[in-house]
């Protein structure tokens, strides 16, 4: 059962990340809430996705500046 919930929470976390990139903060919050309700392990996954996005953005800025 937990594996099924993890599979369902993964796309919810990814949808929240994509909604944030698109600027739809209400949709991102709703997607994150659904992902958290489906599986409590989704919170670290969302933080990991956000951290990965920050690393990519920092790398792009560094490459652009130097």
Secondary structure as UniProt FT lines:
FT   HELIX           2..22
FT   HELIX           25..38
FT   TURN            40..41
FT   HELIX           42..65
//
